[in-house]
Amino acid sequence: MKIIDLLTEEKLTLSFEVFPPKTESAFDSVRKATEEIAKLKPAFMSVTYGAGGGTSKYTLDIAKNILKEYGVPTLAHLTCVSSTKQTVKERIIDIKNSGIENVMALRGDIPKDLENADRTGWDYQHAIDLIRELKEYSPDLCVGGACYPEIHPESVNQKEDIKYLKEKVDAGCDFLTTQMFFDNNLLYNFLYKIREAGITVPVMPGIMPITNANQVERAIKLSGSFMPQRFKSLVDKFGTNPDAMKQAGIIYATDQIIDLFANGIKNVHVYSMNKPDVAEKILTNLSSILN
Protein backbone atom coordinates (compact mmCIF):
# COMPACT_ATOMS: atom_id res chain seq x y z
CA MET A 1 0.00 0.00 0.00
CA LYS A 2 1.24 3.46 -0.85
CA ILE A 3 1.51 5.89 2.07
CA ILE A 4 -0.16 8.66 0.07
CA ASP A 5 -3.29 6.49 -0.29
CA LEU A 6 -3.35 5.92 3.45
CA LEU A 7 -3.01 9.63 4.14
CA THR A 8 -5.99 10.52 2.00
CA GLU A 9 -8.35 8.26 3.95
CA GLU A 10 -10.59 9.71 6.64
CA LYS A 11 -9.65 7.45 9.55
CA LEU A 12 -7.16 8.34 12.28
CA THR A 13 -3.89 6.41 12.11
CA LEU A 14 -0.67 5.91 14.01
CA SER A 15 2.60 4.72 12.46
CA PHE A 16 5.99 3.90 13.95
CA GLU A 17 9.62 4.39 13.00
CA VAL A 18 12.31 1.80 13.71
CA PHE A 19 15.99 1.63 12.90
CA PRO A 20 18.21 -1.20 11.62
CA PRO A 21 21.13 -2.62 13.60
CA LYS A 22 24.58 -1.07 13.35
CA THR A 23 26.28 -4.46 13.34
CA GLU A 24 25.43 -7.95 12.13
CA SER A 25 25.66 -9.32 15.67
CA ALA A 26 22.77 -7.07 16.72
CA PHE A 27 20.54 -7.99 13.78
CA ASP A 28 18.48 -10.69 15.50
CA SER A 29 17.66 -8.57 18.55
CA VAL A 30 16.69 -5.59 16.41
CA ARG A 31 14.58 -7.73 14.10
CA LYS A 32 12.73 -9.14 17.10
CA ALA A 33 12.02 -5.66 18.44
CA THR A 34 10.70 -4.48 15.07
CA GLU A 35 8.56 -7.60 14.78
CA GLU A 36 6.98 -6.92 18.17
CA ILE A 37 6.02 -3.45 16.93
CA ALA A 38 4.72 -4.89 13.65
CA LYS A 39 2.45 -7.24 15.63
CA LEU A 40 0.67 -4.16 16.95
CA LYS A 41 -0.57 -3.56 13.39
CA PRO A 42 0.29 0.14 12.97
CA ALA A 43 -0.80 1.93 9.78
CA PHE A 44 2.76 1.53 8.47
CA MET A 45 6.35 1.36 9.70
CA SER A 46 9.35 3.31 8.46
CA VAL A 47 12.89 1.94 8.62
CA THR A 48 15.75 4.42 8.85
CA TYR A 49 19.07 4.57 7.04
CA GLY A 50 22.39 5.02 8.83
CA ALA A 51 24.60 8.11 8.53
CA GLY A 52 26.43 7.88 5.23
CA GLY A 53 24.58 4.66 4.51
CA GLY A 54 26.34 2.94 7.40
CA THR A 55 23.45 0.57 8.13
CA SER A 56 21.87 0.66 4.67
CA LYS A 57 22.34 -3.03 3.99
CA TYR A 58 20.08 -3.87 6.94
CA THR A 59 17.36 -1.30 6.17
CA LEU A 60 15.88 -3.35 3.36
CA ASP A 61 16.17 -6.62 5.31
CA ILE A 62 14.14 -5.21 8.20
CA ALA A 63 11.60 -3.53 5.90
CA LYS A 64 11.11 -6.69 3.81
CA ASN A 65 10.58 -8.82 6.92
CA ILE A 66 7.93 -6.45 8.32
CA LEU A 67 6.04 -6.39 5.03
CA LYS A 68 6.31 -10.09 4.18
CA GLU A 69 5.77 -11.64 7.59
CA TYR A 70 3.29 -9.19 9.13
CA GLY A 71 1.63 -7.46 6.20
CA VAL A 72 2.46 -4.01 7.56
CA PRO A 73 3.18 -1.45 4.80
CA THR A 74 6.77 -0.20 5.01
CA LEU A 75 8.58 3.00 4.19
CA ALA A 76 12.27 2.47 3.43
CA HIS A 77 14.56 5.42 4.09
CA LEU A 78 17.14 6.37 1.49
CA THR A 79 19.77 9.08 1.91
CA CYS A 80 21.86 10.87 -0.66
CA VAL A 81 24.88 11.56 1.56
CA SER A 82 27.91 10.06 -0.19
CA SER A 83 25.61 8.02 -2.49
CA THR A 84 26.16 7.76 -6.22
CA LYS A 85 23.51 7.67 -8.94
CA GLN A 86 24.43 4.07 -9.64
CA THR A 87 24.08 2.88 -6.05
CA VAL A 88 20.73 4.68 -5.73
CA LYS A 89 19.42 2.98 -8.88
CA GLU A 90 20.53 -0.38 -7.53
CA ARG A 91 18.78 0.27 -4.22
CA ILE A 92 15.58 1.33 -5.98
CA ILE A 93 15.60 -1.96 -7.91
CA ASP A 94 16.11 -3.91 -4.67
CA ILE A 95 13.31 -1.95 -2.95
CA LYS A 96 10.83 -2.55 -5.76
CA ASN A 97 11.78 -6.22 -6.08
CA SER A 98 10.94 -6.55 -2.39
CA GLY A 99 7.41 -5.28 -2.97
CA ILE A 100 8.03 -2.01 -1.13
CA GLU A 101 6.24 0.96 -2.70
CA ASN A 102 7.36 3.78 -0.40
CA VAL A 103 10.69 5.59 -0.03
CA MET A 104 11.65 8.36 2.38
CA ALA A 105 14.15 10.56 0.52
CA LEU A 106 16.54 12.38 2.85
CA ARG A 107 19.84 14.16 2.61
CA GLY A 108 20.98 12.29 5.69
CA ASP A 109 23.33 13.18 8.51
CA ILE A 110 26.88 13.99 7.44
CA PRO A 111 29.29 11.48 9.05
CA LYS A 112 31.89 13.12 11.27
CA ASP A 113 34.75 12.01 9.04
CA LEU A 114 33.10 13.79 6.07
CA GLU A 115 32.00 17.00 7.77
CA ASN A 116 34.95 18.94 6.35
CA ALA A 117 35.24 17.02 3.11
CA ASP A 118 34.81 18.57 -0.33
CA ARG A 119 31.27 17.60 -1.37
CA THR A 120 31.21 19.39 -4.73
CA GLY A 121 31.84 16.13 -6.56
CA TRP A 122 29.00 14.23 -4.90
CA ASP A 123 26.18 13.13 -7.19
CA TYR A 124 23.62 14.46 -4.71
CA GLN A 125 23.96 17.63 -2.69
CA HIS A 126 20.46 17.87 -1.23
CA ALA A 127 17.35 15.75 -0.73
CA ILE A 128 15.68 17.56 -3.64
CA ASP A 129 18.25 16.00 -6.00
CA LEU A 130 17.39 12.53 -4.72
CA ILE A 131 13.61 13.14 -4.91
CA ARG A 132 13.90 14.32 -8.49
CA GLU A 133 16.01 11.28 -9.37
CA LEU A 134 13.56 8.88 -7.73
CA LYS A 135 10.60 10.33 -9.60
CA GLU A 136 12.42 10.34 -12.92
CA TYR A 137 13.75 6.81 -12.55
CA SER A 138 10.68 5.25 -10.92
CA PRO A 139 7.61 7.54 -11.09
CA ASP A 140 5.34 4.90 -9.52
CA LEU A 141 7.19 5.07 -6.19
CA CYS A 142 5.53 6.98 -3.36
CA VAL A 143 8.19 9.41 -2.14
CA GLY A 144 8.19 11.13 1.24
CA GLY A 145 10.34 13.99 2.50
CA ALA A 146 11.24 15.61 5.79
CA CYS A 147 10.31 19.04 7.13
CA TYR A 148 11.02 21.09 10.25
CA PRO A 149 8.13 22.75 12.13
CA GLU A 150 10.60 25.15 13.72
CA ILE A 151 13.52 25.62 11.31
CA HIS A 152 16.14 23.42 9.72
CA PRO A 153 19.37 23.83 11.77
CA GLU A 154 21.24 24.91 8.62
CA SER A 155 18.65 27.40 7.34
CA VAL A 156 19.04 31.15 7.75
CA ASN A 157 15.39 31.62 8.68
CA GLN A 158 12.02 29.90 8.36
CA LYS A 159 11.07 31.82 5.23
CA GLU A 160 14.09 30.40 3.41
CA ASP A 161 13.39 26.98 4.89
CA ILE A 162 9.83 26.97 3.50
CA LYS A 163 11.08 28.15 0.11
CA TYR A 164 13.36 25.12 -0.16
CA LEU A 165 10.58 22.89 1.12
CA LYS A 166 8.31 24.10 -1.69
CA GLU A 167 11.03 23.24 -4.20
CA LYS A 168 11.30 19.77 -2.66
CA VAL A 169 7.56 19.19 -3.00
CA ASP A 170 7.56 20.53 -6.57
CA ALA A 171 10.33 18.03 -7.40
CA GLY A 172 7.88 15.20 -6.71
CA CYS A 173 7.55 14.71 -2.95
CA ASP A 174 4.16 13.04 -2.28
CA PHE A 175 4.00 13.70 1.47
CA LEU A 176 6.03 15.18 4.31
CA THR A 177 6.90 13.98 7.81
CA THR A 178 8.01 16.50 10.40
CA GLN A 179 11.02 16.36 12.64
CA MET A 180 10.15 15.92 16.30
CA PHE A 181 8.60 18.80 18.24
CA PHE A 182 7.26 19.18 21.76
CA ASP A 183 4.86 22.11 21.43
CA ASN A 184 1.91 21.48 19.10
CA ASN A 185 1.37 25.20 18.56
CA LEU A 186 4.65 25.23 16.60
CA LEU A 187 3.19 22.69 14.20
CA TYR A 188 -0.11 24.51 13.75
CA ASN A 189 1.75 27.74 12.97
CA PHE A 190 4.04 25.88 10.55
CA LEU A 191 1.11 24.28 8.71
CA TYR A 192 -0.52 27.67 8.26
CA LYS A 193 2.69 29.11 6.78
CA ILE A 194 3.37 26.28 4.35
CA ARG A 195 -0.23 26.26 3.11
CA GLU A 196 0.12 29.99 2.50
CA ALA A 197 3.26 29.17 0.48
CA GLY A 198 1.31 26.76 -1.72
CA ILE A 199 2.49 23.47 -0.17
CA THR A 200 -0.60 21.26 -0.20
CA VAL A 201 0.74 17.69 0.20
CA PRO A 202 -0.19 15.77 3.37
CA VAL A 203 2.01 16.49 6.40
CA MET A 204 2.47 13.90 9.14
CA PRO A 205 3.55 15.20 12.54
CA GLY A 206 6.47 13.27 14.02
CA ILE A 207 6.25 12.67 17.77
CA MET A 208 9.17 11.50 19.89
CA PRO A 209 8.32 9.95 23.28
CA ILE A 210 11.14 11.04 25.59
CA THR A 211 11.45 8.13 28.01
CA ASN A 212 14.74 9.03 29.68
CA ALA A 213 16.37 12.33 30.53
CA ASN A 214 19.44 11.63 28.38
CA GLN A 215 17.30 11.80 25.24
CA VAL A 216 16.55 15.49 25.80
CA GLU A 217 20.01 16.75 24.87
CA ARG A 218 20.11 14.56 21.76
CA ALA A 219 16.64 15.70 20.69
CA ILE A 220 17.71 19.33 20.90
CA LYS A 221 20.92 18.60 18.97
CA LEU A 222 19.14 16.70 16.20
CA SER A 223 16.26 19.05 15.57
CA GLY A 224 16.90 22.25 17.51
CA SER A 225 13.58 21.57 19.24
CA PHE A 226 12.05 24.15 21.52
CA MET A 227 11.36 22.61 24.91
CA PRO A 228 8.24 24.17 26.51
CA GLN A 229 8.33 24.85 30.24
CA ARG A 230 5.75 22.12 30.83
CA PHE A 231 8.12 19.58 29.35
CA LYS A 232 11.16 20.97 31.17
CA SER A 233 9.29 20.68 34.47
CA LEU A 234 8.46 17.06 33.68
CA VAL A 235 12.13 16.24 33.12
CA ASP A 236 13.22 18.17 36.22
CA LYS A 237 10.71 16.29 38.37
CA PHE A 238 11.05 12.75 37.01
CA GLY A 239 14.37 12.70 35.13
CA THR A 240 16.28 10.92 37.90
CA ASN A 241 13.62 8.21 38.30
CA PRO A 242 13.79 5.98 35.17
CA ASP A 243 10.40 4.33 35.62
CA ALA A 244 8.62 7.59 36.41
CA MET A 245 10.34 9.39 33.53
CA LYS A 246 9.35 6.66 31.10
CA GLN A 247 5.72 6.79 32.18
CA ALA A 248 5.63 10.58 32.13
CA GLY A 249 7.26 10.69 28.67
CA ILE A 250 4.71 8.27 27.23
CA ILE A 251 1.84 10.28 28.75
CA TYR A 252 3.27 13.54 27.38
CA ALA A 253 3.58 12.07 23.87
CA THR A 254 0.07 10.61 24.11
CA ASP A 255 -1.29 14.01 25.15
CA GLN A 256 0.38 15.60 22.12
CA ILE A 257 -1.17 13.01 19.80
CA ILE A 258 -4.65 13.45 21.30
CA ASP A 259 -4.41 17.20 20.82
CA LEU A 260 -3.31 16.72 17.20
CA PHE A 261 -6.24 14.39 16.49
CA ALA A 262 -8.65 16.79 18.20
CA ASN A 263 -7.43 19.61 15.95
CA GLY A 264 -7.95 17.88 12.64
CA ILE A 265 -4.70 15.96 12.16
CA LYS A 266 -5.50 12.44 10.95
CA ASN A 267 -2.10 10.73 10.76
CA VAL A 268 0.69 10.82 13.35
CA HIS A 269 4.11 9.20 13.07
CA VAL A 270 5.86 8.08 16.27
CA TYR A 271 9.64 7.81 16.59
CA SER A 272 9.41 4.65 18.66
CA MET A 273 13.17 3.93 18.78
CA ASN A 274 12.76 0.11 18.54
CA LYS A 275 10.86 0.07 21.84
CA PRO A 276 7.83 -2.22 21.52
CA ASP A 277 6.64 -1.49 25.06
CA VAL A 278 6.53 2.25 24.37
CA ALA A 279 4.66 1.72 21.11
CA GLU A 280 2.18 -0.63 22.79
CA LYS A 281 1.47 1.72 25.68
CA ILE A 282 0.81 4.64 23.35
CA LEU A 283 -1.56 2.51 21.28
CA THR A 284 -3.31 1.33 24.44
CA ASN A 285 -3.75 4.93 25.56
CA LEU A 286 -5.39 5.67 22.21
CA SER A 287 -7.31 2.43 21.74
CA SER A 288 -10.84 3.89 21.76
CA ILE A 289 -9.76 7.00 19.83
CA LEU A 290 -8.23 5.02 16.97
CA ASN A 291 -11.11 2.52 16.68
Buried (B, 14 or more C-beta within 10 A) or exposed (E): BBBBEBBEEEEBBBBBBBBBBEEEEEBEEBBEBBBBBBBBEBBBBBBBBBBBBBBBEBBBBBBBBBBEEBEBBBBBBBBBBBBEBEEBBEBBEBBBEBEBBBBBBBBBBBBEEBEEEEEEEBBBEBBBBBBBBBBEEBEEBBBBBBBBBBBBEEBEEBEEBBEBBBBBBEBBBBBBBBBBBBBBEBBBEBBEBBEEBEBEBBBBBBBBBBBEBEBBEEBBEBBBBBBBEEBEEBBEEBBEEEEEBBBBBBBBBBEBBBBBBEEEBBBBBBBBBBBBBBBBBBBEBBEEEBE
